[in-house]
Amino acid sequence: MAQATIFMIGFIVILGLFIYFIRRVSQRYSDRIDAASFARIERVIIGGIVLGVVGMFQPWLFAGYKLGFQLLLLSTLAFIVWSHVTPAPTVYRVEE
């Protein structure tokens, strides 16, 4: 019973810290990054997810599995954080 309680408290603390980190990143970078840079960063993160999956499912090297798992984990967490950032709105000039 004590181990389950310690696990749940630790899980809730880590989850709360991750939520706090997401809020801080979102507040700092939302509406400040242009759409082109936002899209480039998003593509890099998605590429990391794809490479992580490929690394995990390749059958030749166990080190590839370990590195693929770590890359997939970090890329997935980065995508969760980045999905809460909104790019700056594009300003169009009306010419008369």
Secondary structure as GFF3:
##gff-version 3
##sequence-region A 1 96
A	DSSP	alpha_helix	2	29	.	.	.	ID=ss1
A	DSSP	alpha_helix	35	57	.	.	.	ID=ss2
A	DSSP	alpha_helix	62	82	.	.	.	ID=ss3
###
